[in-house]
């Protein structure tokens, strides 16, 4: 049996790189939390600003790594190993602002259900987010909470494994049971683990009441590169689509929803959104075919270019 929630030890891991002007606001929001984690770990990729100093002043243990050493899965798993005595480990990114003082408390409360292996919160668009970025958050993070298990894959398809480490938490025992985060993945280490947990009988909780402000206004270039990396991920983890279904159906649903939203709120952005859709599709397809491309080309097409400096074929 897991420990009762009241005596569970909670750790927090935050990867950072030059957190900038938003960092002070982030730390203020964290300082107001009603549930303070017992373990605070910042993994910094050699920032050149005052990110580290400000975090240390707030009680964070800081580990600094070279920027090229960062890997979405491997770096987070290293942090998990450092906080191995924690019952629950929360992940936040430097640009995800906790929206209320009880955000962490509400997310951690999901683990009162002993079958929950991972939980993630709702991401709201930043106040200055553009309509395209705002819709993406509204589409992926609805107002209703969900509890998903393997049997729900017929209903949700690939969305069954949806989760985001921008604001998520894991039961440490469940995470380690499924092998932890993949130590060398281009992105989507959270999706990888969610899939493994569901297959192993755990449930994934979406807590709509635990909220952060987090959104991105990607330019055309970065949108293409991001989907190239998503294509790489899905090709190297083909078991996910084999078990939970392909991504094309969910992609079509997103496009239809986006068009409806933009026609209502920002019709002048419809041509831009259609162009983005084409770039996403092209990026995803090229990412799926990345093995046939020279490593230098892969690196230039990728949003996470340092990934390709590793000893990959």
C-alpha positions in Angstrom: 0.0 0.0 0.0 1.1 3.6 -0.7 1.6 6.0 2.2 -1.5 8.1 3.1 -1.3 11.4 1.2 -0.8 13.4 4.3 2.6 11.9 5.0 3.8 11.4 1.4 7.0 13.0 0.5 6.7 15.2 -2.6 9.7 16.3 -4.7 9.8 19.0 -7.4 12.1 19.0 -10.4 12.4 22.1 -12.6 14.8 22.1 -15.7 15.9 25.6 -16.6 18.0 27.6 -19.1 18.1 31.4 -18.8 14.6 31.7 -17.3 14.7 35.5 -17.8 12.2 38.1 -16.6 9.4 35.6 -16.0 11.5 33.7 -13.4 10.8 36.2 -10.6 7.1 35.8 -11.2 7.4 32.0 -11.3 9.2 31.9 -8.0 6.6 34.2 -6.4 3.8 32.0 -7.5 5.7 28.9 -6.2 6.3 30.6 -2.9 2.5 31.0 -2.4 1.8 27.3 -2.7 -0.2 25.7 0.1 1.6 22.4 -0.5 5.3 22.9 -0.5 7.4 19.9 -1.8 9.9 18.5 0.6 12.5 18.1 -2.1 13.3 21.0 -4.5 15.7 20.3 -7.4 16.6 22.7 -10.2 18.6 21.2 -13.1 20.1 24.1 -14.9 21.7 23.9 -18.4 24.5 26.5 -17.6 22.3 29.6 -17.6 24.1 32.9 -18.2 21.6 35.0 -16.2 20.6 34.9 -12.5 18.3 31.9 -12.8 20.5 29.7 -10.4 21.1 32.4 -7.8 17.4 33.2 -7.5 16.5 29.6 -7.2 19.0 28.9 -4.5 17.7 31.9 -2.6 14.3 30.1 -2.6 15.7 26.9 -1.2 16.3 24.9 -4.3 19.1 22.4 -4.6 20.8 23.2 -7.9 22.6 20.9 -10.3 24.3 22.6 -13.3 24.9 20.6 -16.4 26.5 21.6 -19.8 23.8 22.8 -22.2 24.5 20.1 -24.8 24.1 17.4 -22.1 20.4 18.2 -21.6 18.0 15.5 -22.8 14.3 15.5 -22.2 14.1 12.0 -20.8 17.6 11.4 -19.5 17.9 14.7 -17.6 14.6 14.2 -15.9 15.4 10.6 -15.0 18.7 11.8 -13.4 16.6 14.2 -11.3 14.3 11.3 -10.3 17.3 9.3 -9.2 18.5 12.2 -7.1 15.0 12.4 -5.4 14.5 8.6 -5.2 13.2 8.9 -1.6 10.2 10.9 -2.6 6.8 9.2 -3.0 5.6 11.7 -5.6 7.6 13.8 -8.0 6.2 16.9 -9.6 7.6 18.4 -12.8 7.3 22.0 -13.8 9.0 24.0 -16.6 10.3 27.5 -16.1 7.6 29.1 -18.3 4.6 27.4 -16.6 3.3 29.8 -14.0 1.2 28.3 -11.2 -2.2 29.9 -11.5 -3.4 29.5 -7.9 -1.9 28.8 -4.5 -3.4 25.3 -4.4 -2.3 24.2 -7.8 0.3 21.7 -6.5 -1.9 20.6 -3.7 -4.7 19.7 -6.1 -2.4 17.9 -8.5 -0.9 15.8 -5.7 -4.4 15.0 -4.3 -5.0 12.8 -7.4 -2.7 10.2 -5.9 -5.2 9.5 -3.2 -6.4 7.0 -5.7 -3.9 4.2 -5.4 -4.3 3.3 -9.1 -3.1 6.6 -10.4 0.5 6.4 -11.6 0.7 9.9 -13.1 -1.3 13.1 -13.1 -1.1 16.3 -15.0 -2.8 19.7 -14.7 -4.6 22.1 -16.9 -2.6 24.6 -19.0 -4.2 27.9 -19.6 -2.9 30.3 -22.3 -0.8 33.2 -21.0 -2.7 36.5 -20.9 -0.8 37.7 -23.9 -1.2 34.5 -26.0 -2.3 34.9 -29.5 -5.6 33.2 -30.7 -3.7 30.2 -32.3 -1.8 29.5 -29.1 -4.9 30.0 -27.0 -6.9 27.5 -29.0 -4.2 24.9 -28.7 -4.5 25.1 -24.9 -8.3 25.1 -24.9 -8.3 22.0 -27.2 -5.8 20.0 -25.3 -6.8 21.0 -21.8 -10.6 21.0 -21.3 -12.4 22.2 -18.3 -13.5 18.6 -17.2 -11.1 16.3 -15.4 -10.5 12.8 -16.7 -9.2 9.5 -15.4 -7.9 7.2 -18.2 -6.9 3.6 -18.2 -5.8 1.2 -20.9 -9.4 0.2 -21.6 -10.1 3.8 -22.7 -7.9 3.6 -25.8 -10.8 2.7 -28.0 -12.5 5.9 -26.9 -9.6 8.3 -26.8 -7.1 6.7 -29.2 -3.6 8.3 -29.1 -5.0 11.0 -26.7 -5.2 8.2 -24.1 -1.5 8.7 -23.5 -1.6 12.5 -23.5 0.3 14.2 -20.6 2.6 17.1 -20.3 5.7 17.5 -18.0 5.2 21.3 -18.1 3.0 20.5 -15.1 2.8 16.8 -14.1 3.4 14.5 -11.2 4.4 10.8 -11.0 4.1 8.2 -8.3 7.8 7.3 -7.9 7.1 3.6 -7.4 5.0 3.4 -10.6 7.6 5.4 -12.6 10.4 3.1 -11.6 8.2 0.0 -12.2 7.9 0.9 -15.9 11.6 1.7 -16.2 11.6 5.4 -15.6 11.9 8.0 -18.3 13.7 6.9 -21.5 17.3 8.1 -21.1 17.7 9.3 -24.7 14.6 10.6 -26.4 14.2 13.7 -28.6 11.0 14.8 -26.7 7.7 13.4 -25.4 9.4 11.5 -22.5 6.1 12.0 -20.7 4.0 10.4 -23.4 6.4 7.4 -23.4 6.0 6.9 -19.6 2.2 7.4 -19.8 2.0 4.6 -22.4 4.1 2.3 -20.3 2.1 3.0 -17.2 -1.3 2.3 -18.9 0.0 -0.9 -20.3 1.1 -1.9 -16.8 -2.3 -1.3 -15.3 -1.9 2.2 -13.9 -4.2 5.1 -14.6 -3.5 8.6 -15.8 -5.4 11.5 -14.2 -6.1 14.8 -15.7 -6.8 17.4 -13.0 -8.6 20.4 -14.6 -8.6 22.2 -11.2 -4.8 22.2 -10.9 -3.8 25.0 -13.3 -0.8 26.8 -14.8 -0.4 29.5 -17.4 1.6 28.0 -20.2 1.5 28.6 -23.9 3.7 29.2 -26.9 3.3 31.4 -29.9 5.5 29.4 -32.3 6.7 31.0 -35.5 6.4 29.0 -38.8 9.9 27.8 -38.6 9.7 26.5 -35.0 6.3 24.9 -35.7 7.8 22.9 -38.6 10.8 21.9 -36.5 8.6 20.9 -33.5 6.6 18.5 -35.7 9.7 17.1 -37.3 10.7 16.1 -33.8 7.3 14.7 -33.0 7.6 12.6 -36.2 11.0 11.3 -35.0 9.5 10.4 -31.6 6.6 8.5 -33.0 8.8 6.6 -35.5 11.1 5.5 -32.7 8.2 4.5 -30.5 6.0 2.7 -33.0 4.5 0.6 -30.2 2.5 3.6 -29.0 0.6 4.0 -32.2 0.3 0.2 -32.6 -1.4 0.0 -29.2 -3.2 3.3 -28.9 -3.8 4.2 -32.6 -2.3 6.7 -35.0 -2.1 10.5 -34.6 -3.8 11.4 -37.9 -7.4 11.2 -36.5 -6.6 13.5 -33.6 -4.8 15.8 -35.9 -7.8 16.2 -38.1 -10.0 16.8 -35.1 -7.6 19.6 -34.0 -7.7 21.3 -37.4 -11.5 21.3 -37.5 -11.7 22.7 -34.0 -9.0 25.3 -34.8 -10.8 26.5 -37.9 -14.1 26.9 -36.0 -12.4 28.8 -33.2 -10.6 31.2 -35.6 -13.6 31.8 -37.7 -15.3 33.0 -34.6 -12.5 34.8 -32.8 -9.8 35.7 -35.3 -10.9 35.0 -38.9 -7.9 37.0 -40.3 -5.6 34.2 -39.0 -7.3 31.4 -40.9 -4.7 31.6 -43.8 -1.8 31.5 -41.3 -3.3 28.6 -39.5 -3.8 26.6 -42.7 -0.1 27.3 -43.6 0.9 26.1 -40.2 -1.1 22.9 -40.7 0.7 22.2 -43.9 4.1 22.8 -42.2 3.1 20.6 -39.3 2.2 17.8 -41.7 5.4 18.2 -43.7 7.5 18.3 -40.6 5.9 15.2 -39.1 6.3 13.2 -42.4 9.9 14.2 -42.7 10.5 13.3 -39.0 9.0 9.9 -39.7 11.5 9.4 -42.5 14.4 10.8 -40.6 16.6 7.7 -40.8 17.0 8.3 -44.5 18.4 11.8 -44.0 22.0 12.7 -43.2 22.6 13.7 -39.6 23.5 17.3 -40.5 20.1 17.6 -42.2 18.2 16.1 -39.3 20.0 18.5 -37.0 19.0 21.5 -39.1 15.3 20.4 -39.3 15.0 19.7 -35.6 13.9 22.0 -32.8 16.2 20.0 -30.5 19.4 20.1 -32.6 21.7 19.0 -29.8 19.9 15.6 -29.7 21.6 14.7 -33.0 25.1 15.3 -31.6 24.7 12.0 -29.7 26.1 8.8 -31.1 23.2 8.0 -33.3 23.3 6.3 -36.7 
